[in-house]
Amino acid sequence: MREFIGYHGTTKKRAVGIIKNGFLPSRKSTEWLGHGIYFFDSKGWADIWARQFASNEKDEPSILSAMLSCDENEFLDLDVHENMKKLEVEMSELFSGKNKSGHLNFKTSSELRCAACNAWCLKYSVKIFAYTFQGVKYNGVGFPTYNEQRQFCVKSKENICSVREESMEDEDNAI
């Protein structure tokens, strides 16, 4: 059994609905790790996301924590080189012929990545994906700083329990 604590950034209004009714999986065609419910392994990143999202929604930010769990064979960590390579090879083969014949047209690499993760879930019954996304920001005097965001994509709310609201970070202490 694999278990993780995940942090989900949202708004106060949505947090109330999630606690009452559970999470709804995102179905956008450009999701990072396919369709699902997204969590960070860091409360700090959830805090940043919650503040950005709440500002856009004209609401207060909220962070929810939850226990994420699945059987060992239902978890795929794409930070493990062999896992990423297997996904790349198998999904490239699956999609290459379809792209040439015109049956599947991906407008962006994000759509391709989302479709690949969704197809992998169907083929291998993956319930939770994990991957660390890399980012670069430049500080006030031009030096690059590197950020890592480890995200979990949970495919079904049955793999999520013990949801509770967390306190927000002091804005100056967020990542």
N, C-alpha and C positions, 0 to 999 in steps of 0.2 A: 504494500500500500504506500502510495506517495501522498504526502500532506504538505501543504504550504499555507502560510498566512498571506493573503493578498489584500491590497488597499485599492479602493475604487473611489475616484474623485467625481463628485456630482454636485447637484444643487440641493438645498434644504428641501424644496418641494418634491423633487424626485426621490430623495433619500427616504422621506416618509412613505411614499408609494412603494419603494423597493422593500422596505422593512415590512410593510403590511402585505404586499402581494408577490414579492420575489422579483428577481431580475428578469429583464427581457433581453434576449440576445440581439445584438446589432446584426443587420442583414445588408449593410452597404456593400457594394461590389468592390470597394477599395480598402477594406479593413486590412490591417497589418498582418494578422495571422488567420485570416478567414473569418467567417461569421462566428459570433460568440459574445461572451461577456468578458470584458477586459479588466485586468487588475495589474497593479505594479507590485513589485516586491518591496518597494520603499514607500513609506508614508510621505516622505518629502515630495516625490514625483506626483503622488495622488493629490497632494496639497496644491501643487502648481497647476495641475489639470483642473482641479475643482475651482480654483480662483479664476482661471481663464474662462471656463465654461459658465460659471455663475455670473461673471461680468457680462458676457454675451446674452445671457438669459434674464438679466436684471433681477437676480435672486442672490441669496446668500450661499457661500460655498459649504460643502459638507464632504466628509471623508467617511466611507464605510469600510470596516475590516470584515474579513470572512475567512473561514477555514475552507480551503480548496483541497479536494481529495479524489483520487482515482486509483485503480489497480496499476501496478508497475507497468504492465504492457499497454496501458491506455494513455501513457504520458510520453510526449516527445519533446526532448530538449534540443532545440536547433543550435544551441551553442556547442554541442558535441559535433565535431567535424564530420564524423562518419554519418551521423543522422542527416546533417545538412546535405552532404554529398549524395546520399541515397535519395533524398527527396528531390534534389536537383536533377539527377539522372532520370529517375522514373517519371517525374512530371514533365520534363523536357520531351521525353519520348511520347508521352501521352498527348501533349498539346502541339507538338511540332507538325504532325500530319494534319491536324484539324485546322491550324492556322493557315496552312498552304491551301487547303481546299475551301476555305472561307466559311466553315461552319462555326468557328469561334473567332471573333475579332476582339482583341483586347486593345483598348485605346491607350492604356498606360501600363507600366510595369507593376503598378499597385493592383490593377485588376488581375493581371496574370498571377501575381503572388497570392492574392486572395483566393482565386480559383484553384491554384495548386494546393493550398492548405485545405480547402474544402474537399477536394478530391482525395487527398491523403487521408483525411478523417473518415471518409466513406470506405476507402479501401482497407484501412488498418484499424478502424474503430478507436481512433485517438479521441480522448475526452478533454485533455489539457495539453496545449502547446506552450512552450516557453522559449523566449529568445531575448537577447540583449541587443537593443538598438543603439548604435553609436551616433553621437552628435558632436559638432564642433561649434563653439561660440567664441567670439573674440572679446577680450576685456577692454576696458576704457583706453588702454594704451597699445592696443593691437596685438597682444599675445593670445595665441589660441588656447582655449581651455576645452577639455574633452569631457563629455558627459556620457554616461551609460545609463540606459533605462531598461531594466529587465521587466518584461511584461509577460503576463500569463493570459492566454485566451482559453476560457472555459466554454465548452460547446453546449452544455446543458446545465440548467439550474439544479439538477439532481446532484451535481458534484460540488455544490456550494452549501455550507451550513454555518451556523453561529454568526450571523450577520449582526453587526452592531455599529453604532455611530461612534466615531473617534473625535477627540478634540482637535481643533485646527492648530497648526503650527503658528508661532509668531512669524509674521511675514518676513522679517529679517533673517530668520533661521531656516527658512525653506531652502532647498538646494540651490 
